[in-house]
Amino acid sequence: MDELKKIQILRFYHESKPLYVCFCREQWFWKEHYSGMFYDHLGSVVNIDPDALIKKHEKRTSKNPTLSAGKEALAIVNECIESKQDFSIETTLASKVSIRQIKQAKSRGYKIVVIYVGTTHVAINLRRIAKRVENGGHDIPEQDVVRRHTVSRENLIEHFDLIDTLMIVDNSEKDGELFATVENGHIHKHINTTVTWGDNLLEYIRRKINKSAF
């Protein structure tokens, strides 16, 4: 992941556009292990972490911490966009709200950077969540995990045209690996081995790029 740290993120700051970094993952497991390397190199960017907001509202004994956290996250996003403040947000990219926020930022002149973290099979996500629960962490209903696994990728493909830079990270193994970068219509794979889900995703993206070229 050194190339991701030293080259991909740092160069974003050589541009004049405000920066919107969207950390997309099908489930939360990756963040405890890898997200720090992103945040350490994003400088003063405001990071909107739904998990942290939920915990904050739980401590306040909110009747519905998830709903309260969602409202606060939305307010922060709107405030950042209104002031053209660089910011990042963590999302599964499986909701209409996520897409609407990206469209809103894009219309205000933001550079849209999506870091998409995925796995080969949804069973990997389910096993990791079960392990987290064993260690005292929170659970996620299986149907939600399965839905996100599919809808997240569908949304990424459908709305790819909104994205300026896409970085795809394969988190199928314990250590995440930067699989590919897509920018300005160019696809660059960073590893030579086959990553089935990543290769399939790139094929859909390649079709969209070729279609938009005509």
NUBAZA-470593 format. One record per residue (C-alpha): x, y, z; residue in one letter. Coordinates in steps of 0.001 Angstrom, whole numbers, plus 500000, padded with zeros to 6 digits. Example, Ala and Ser with C-alpha at 12.3 -4.5 7.8 and 13.67 -1.06 7.14 Angstrom:
residues 2
+--------+--------+--------+------+
|     c1 |     c2 |     c3 | type |
+--------+--------+--------+------+
| 512300 | 495500 | 507800 |    A |
| 513670 | 498940 | 507140 |    S |
+--------+--------+--------+------+
***
This chain:
residues 214
+--------+--------+--------+------+
|     c1 |     c2 |     c3 | type |
+--------+--------+--------+------+
| 500000 | 500000 | 500000 |    M |
| 503046 | 502317 | 499970 |    D |
| 502283 | 503524 | 496453 |    E |
| 498780 | 504408 | 497567 |    L |
| 500092 | 506445 | 500485 |    K |
| 502930 | 508264 | 498805 |    K |
| 501647 | 508895 | 495300 |    I |
| 497912 | 508596 | 494921 |    Q |
| 496683 | 510667 | 497856 |    I |
| 499357 | 513314 | 498270 |    L |
| 499060 | 514539 | 494685 |    R |
| 495399 | 515437 | 495178 |    F |
| 496550 | 518544 | 497000 |    Y |
| 498256 | 519954 | 493931 |    H |
| 494877 | 520800 | 492457 |    E |
| 492656 | 523800 | 493018 |    S |
| 489331 | 521971 | 493324 |    K |
| 487878 | 521145 | 496748 |    P |
| 488295 | 517456 | 497577 |    L |
| 485591 | 514893 | 498356 |    Y |
| 487048 | 511522 | 499368 |    V |
| 484514 | 508723 | 499583 |    C |
| 485684 | 505636 | 501479 |    F |
| 483375 | 502897 | 500188 |    C |
| 483363 | 499482 | 501788 |    R |
| 480792 | 496714 | 501839 |    E |
| 481274 | 496331 | 505589 |    Q |
| 483274 | 497967 | 508358 |    W |
| 486051 | 495424 | 508905 |    F |
| 488719 | 497120 | 506807 |    W |
| 488643 | 500479 | 508578 |    K |
| 490252 | 499367 | 511832 |    E |
| 493215 | 497979 | 509891 |    H |
| 493804 | 500225 | 506903 |    Y |
| 491938 | 503504 | 507109 |    S |
| 494657 | 505115 | 509226 |    G |
| 497058 | 505149 | 506303 |    M |
| 494577 | 507266 | 504367 |    F |
| 493742 | 509686 | 507161 |    Y |
| 497391 | 510213 | 508058 |    D |
| 497969 | 511681 | 504604 |    H |
| 494803 | 513697 | 504154 |    L |
| 495932 | 516613 | 506288 |    G |
| 493153 | 518897 | 507490 |    S |
| 490355 | 517116 | 505648 |    V |
| 487195 | 516777 | 507741 |    V |
| 486421 | 513056 | 508132 |    N |
| 482822 | 512008 | 508680 |    I |
| 482790 | 508619 | 510406 |    D |
| 479241 | 507229 | 510864 |    P |
| 480444 | 504627 | 513381 |    D |
| 482014 | 507275 | 515602 |    A |
| 478885 | 509418 | 515376 |    L |
| 476671 | 506485 | 516369 |    I |
| 478831 | 505824 | 519434 |    K |
| 478621 | 509491 | 520362 |    K |
| 474838 | 509460 | 520217 |    H |
| 474696 | 506182 | 522143 |    E |
| 476546 | 507874 | 524989 |    K |
| 473953 | 510628 | 524874 |    R |
| 471304 | 507901 | 525320 |    T |
| 469585 | 508893 | 522106 |    S |
| 466362 | 506970 | 521406 |    K |
| 467659 | 506140 | 517927 |    N |
| 471462 | 506626 | 517780 |    P |
| 471683 | 505499 | 514158 |    T |
| 469072 | 507999 | 512995 |    L |
| 470571 | 510817 | 515070 |    S |
| 474056 | 510041 | 513750 |    A |
| 472757 | 509989 | 510184 |    G |
| 471185 | 513407 | 510579 |    K |
| 474399 | 514824 | 512038 |    E |
| 476492 | 513309 | 509232 |    A |
| 474168 | 514827 | 506647 |    L |
| 474414 | 518232 | 508313 |    A |
| 478226 | 518078 | 508305 |    I |
| 478278 | 517098 | 504626 |    V |
| 476000 | 519991 | 503699 |    N |
| 478097 | 522416 | 505734 |    E |
| 481336 | 521236 | 504090 |    C |
| 479900 | 521472 | 500584 |    I |
| 478415 | 524897 | 501237 |    E |
| 481813 | 526209 | 502394 |    S |
| 483749 | 524119 | 499813 |    K |
| 485737 | 522466 | 502596 |    Q |
| 487767 | 519339 | 501757 |    D |
| 486170 | 516334 | 503448 |    F |
| 485937 | 512563 | 503464 |    S |
| 483082 | 510277 | 504401 |    I |
| 482786 | 506550 | 505046 |    E |
| 479899 | 504776 | 503339 |    T |
| 478809 | 501451 | 501876 |    T |
| 477637 | 503313 | 498749 |    L |
| 474449 | 501262 | 498982 |    A |
| 472008 | 504104 | 499624 |    S |
| 470431 | 506848 | 497545 |    K |
| 471704 | 509384 | 500088 |    V |
| 475341 | 508514 | 499283 |    S |
| 474800 | 509014 | 495561 |    I |
| 472889 | 512238 | 496121 |    R |
| 475768 | 513626 | 498208 |    Q |
| 478301 | 512805 | 495493 |    I |
| 476118 | 514496 | 492877 |    K |
| 475723 | 517522 | 495130 |    Q |
| 479481 | 517837 | 495652 |    A |
| 480195 | 517314 | 491951 |    K |
| 477786 | 520113 | 491019 |    S |
| 479690 | 522434 | 493373 |    R |
| 482998 | 521790 | 491627 |    G |
| 484468 | 519109 | 493896 |    Y |
| 487069 | 516581 | 492794 |    K |
| 485461 | 513218 | 493567 |    I |
| 487830 | 510511 | 494782 |    V |
| 486384 | 507088 | 495577 |    V |
| 488409 | 504485 | 497439 |    I |
| 486416 | 501291 | 496972 |    Y |
| 487246 | 498383 | 499275 |    V |
| 485754 | 495012 | 498388 |    G |
| 486134 | 491267 | 498805 |    T |
| 485838 | 488244 | 496540 |    T |
| 482719 | 486873 | 498212 |    H |
| 480138 | 488119 | 500681 |    V |
| 480881 | 485091 | 502884 |    A |
| 484204 | 486734 | 503772 |    I |
| 482357 | 489776 | 505083 |    N |
| 479947 | 487623 | 507093 |    L |
| 482799 | 485673 | 508713 |    R |
| 484615 | 488845 | 509683 |    R |
| 481502 | 490401 | 511161 |    I |
| 480843 | 487211 | 513164 |    A |
| 484414 | 487363 | 514475 |    K |
| 483930 | 490997 | 515442 |    R |
| 480779 | 490108 | 517371 |    V |
| 482716 | 487399 | 519234 |    E |
| 485164 | 490103 | 520293 |    N |
| 482397 | 492357 | 521592 |    G |
| 481758 | 494398 | 518457 |    G |
| 478410 | 495204 | 516871 |    H |
| 476521 | 492904 | 514540 |    D |
| 474940 | 493594 | 511128 |    I |
| 471933 | 491587 | 509863 |    P |
| 472990 | 489077 | 507214 |    E |
| 470425 | 490328 | 504707 |    Q |
| 471883 | 493836 | 504978 |    D |
| 475408 | 492556 | 504357 |    V |
| 474302 | 490579 | 501290 |    V |
| 472327 | 493517 | 499912 |    R |
| 475220 | 495955 | 500348 |    R |
| 477626 | 493561 | 498659 |    H |
| 475536 | 493722 | 495485 |    T |
| 473992 | 497197 | 495535 |    V |
| 477285 | 498889 | 496419 |    S |
| 478952 | 497642 | 493232 |    R |
| 475894 | 498341 | 491121 |    E |
| 475879 | 501958 | 492315 |    N |
| 479604 | 502308 | 491682 |    L |
| 479210 | 501155 | 488085 |    I |
| 476041 | 503137 | 487403 |    E |
| 477460 | 506396 | 488722 |    H |
| 481079 | 505943 | 487650 |    F |
| 480839 | 509043 | 485445 |    D |
| 480700 | 511196 | 488592 |    L |
| 484093 | 509942 | 489798 |    I |
| 487371 | 511697 | 488951 |    D |
| 489667 | 509136 | 490566 |    T |
| 488733 | 505587 | 491559 |    L |
| 491034 | 503396 | 493635 |    M |
| 490005 | 499760 | 494070 |    I |
| 491371 | 497928 | 497101 |    V |
| 491067 | 494143 | 497417 |    D |
| 490441 | 493220 | 501049 |    N |
| 489803 | 489509 | 500461 |    S |
| 492923 | 488601 | 502428 |    E |
| 493929 | 489917 | 505826 |    K |
| 496183 | 492574 | 504309 |    D |
| 494422 | 494927 | 501894 |    G |
| 496072 | 495509 | 498511 |    E |
| 495637 | 498293 | 495978 |    L |
| 494273 | 496442 | 492949 |    F |
| 493698 | 499186 | 490389 |    A |
| 493400 | 502916 | 489800 |    T |
| 491079 | 504500 | 487235 |    V |
| 491591 | 508136 | 486288 |    E |
| 490953 | 510265 | 483185 |    N |
| 489671 | 507252 | 481289 |    G |
| 492824 | 505238 | 481991 |    H |
| 492874 | 501970 | 483942 |    I |
| 496046 | 500919 | 485725 |    H |
| 496255 | 497571 | 487491 |    K |
| 498781 | 497498 | 490305 |    H |
| 499003 | 493711 | 490658 |    I |
| 499353 | 490999 | 488023 |    N |
| 497435 | 488240 | 489774 |    T |
| 493768 | 487612 | 489022 |    T |
| 491272 | 489193 | 491405 |    V |
| 487954 | 487952 | 490071 |    T |
| 485666 | 490540 | 491623 |    W |
| 488067 | 493358 | 490778 |    G |
| 488578 | 492211 | 487182 |    D |
| 484822 | 491910 | 486694 |    N |
| 484334 | 495406 | 488091 |    L |
| 487021 | 496811 | 485792 |    L |
| 485363 | 495185 | 482783 |    E |
| 482097 | 497008 | 483502 |    Y |
| 484002 | 500255 | 484013 |    I |
| 485962 | 499738 | 480788 |    R |
| 482685 | 499395 | 478895 |    R |
| 481417 | 502647 | 480379 |    K |
| 484640 | 504429 | 479436 |    I |
| 484505 | 503103 | 475870 |    N |
| 480827 | 504006 | 475549 |    K |
| 481404 | 507585 | 476717 |    S |
| 484245 | 507986 | 474210 |    A |
| 481798 | 507835 | 471293 |    F |
+--------+--------+--------+------+
***
